[in-house]
Amino acid sequence: MGICDAVVVAKIINATLVIPYLEVNPVCKDASYFEDIFYVDHFMNVLKDNIFIVTELPDKYTWSTREYSASAIRSTRVKNTPLHASANWYREHVSPVLESYGIAAISPFSHWLAFNNMPSDIQRLRCKVNFEALTFISHVRNLGDLLVNRLRFPVVESDDVAGTEYLKQVVNKEGIKSTGRFVAPHLRFDEKKALARYRKATLQGRVMNSRFTDEELTNQGHCPLTSEEMGLLLTALGFDNSIRLYLASHKVYSSEARISALRKLFPQIEDKKSLASIVERAQINGKASLSAAVDYYVSMYSDIFVSASPGNMHNSMVRMHIS
């Protein structure tokens, strides 16, 4: 959603957009670039009639970058953007910087643009970015299609090659493949220490300095559901243990024990490692953002998506499933 909003903000203030720079994830430590995940040429071509886009910052503006000044304090930087700021907020606070210096950097930037009281053309542009302009590169889509295909059909462990741990399709005697259904729970962090690191990194101490205890914060919805809580939720919603689950998440478990409670309720749990070989996963290994892109792609084609917490993936996935 952050990329969608970046395009819309550029439209609102009549600015040229530099291809979004993805900040290093404070939890996963991944430094992937936009072009590592999405097709840049397609992105620019789809939006060419809406805004002007360049692939990199022109040399005459290198003086404005964090790397050049070796400081986060820059006159061209706009920070402390309020959550769900209005279009007028950007006109009043970003446009003057743009007019004075010819460039403005909104950092940090995520889903900071309001959804309500926006003109219909702005909302349409948001959808255009999300549904048309952002297209995953081929190996993300190819691996995603492979995983979805193996989730859709009954599978057994391969015995063609000794030592392989991934699963293969099964065709019955009549040569018919029966389509299966699967649920994609999007899990986050399942351990207290990991949750604490996540809150500290993403909320910049606001929760860590809270007067509430961890239990109270969890009850108030400030913490993602654990794997056990996700299992109880799915059970309460009426799912039985025959349903297949695809775990869409970064590596969040230190051991199988962390997921044992969920596996007892739903034994047919799959993820990228159980469905694809090391060779098939080679292009995403060690790259958390690419791995997340594959999870997003698979979740798009799931029958039901369940998020452990609100956030960008949840918001975007809801729109994908509604469409």
C-alpha positions, 0 to 999 in steps of 0.5 A: 500500500505504501507504493500505491500511496507514493504514486498518489501523493506524487499526483496530488503535489504534481511531482515526478516520482523516483522509483520507490526506494525500499528501506532495509527491513528492521526485522528481516534485515533485507535490502532488496530493491524495487526492481528485484521484486517488480517489473519496473518498465511495466510499472512506468508504462502503466502509469505514464499517463498519470504521473512522470516517473524516473528510475533514479535520482538525477545527479543534480540532486545527489546533495539531498540524499542521506548518503551524501550528507551522512545525516538523517537531518536534511532540509529536503526531508519531510518526516513525522507524517501523520497516519492517514494524512489528508491530501491538503496536508501533503500540499501544505507540508510537502509542496513548499519543500518541493518548490524551495529545493526542487526535491522532497523526500518523505521518510519514513513513508508507508500507508500515510495517506487517508482513505476517506474523503478522497476524490474518486480519481485518486481512489481509482489511481490507487487501484490502478497501481495495486491491480495493474502497475505492480507486477511481480517479476517472472521467478516470483510468479513461476514459483508462486504458480508452482506452489499453488498448483501443488496445494490444489492437487492431492500430493505425496512425497516424491520417491523418484529422487532419493532425499527429496523432501518436496511434494509432487502431484498425484493423478488418479487411475482415470488421469483426473486431477482433483482440485483441492482448497487451501487456507493461507494464514499470514503469521508474524512472530510466535515468541515473546522475544521476537514480538518485543524486537518487532514492536521496538523496531516497528513502533519506535518505542511507543509500545515498549514505553507503554504503561500496559503489560504484554498481556494487556497489549495482546488483549487490545490487539497490538500484537499479532496472533501466535500460531496457537491462537491462529489455530483456535481462531480457525477452529472456532470459524468451523474449519476441520483438520482436513483443510490444508494450510499454507503458512505465509510468513517470514521465518518466525519459528525457532523450532518445530515446537513453536508450531506444534499446537497449530499442527495438532489442530491442522496436520496438513500444514505446508510452506515453501520448503515443504512444497518446493525443492532447494533448487526451485527456491534458489532465487529467493533463498536469503531474500526476505522481501522476495520470499514475502512476495511469493507468499503474497502471490500464493495468498492471492490464489488461496480460497481464504486468507487469514491475517494474524494482524492488520497491516499492508498485506492484510489491507491489500489482500482483502482488496485482491480477494474482493476483486 
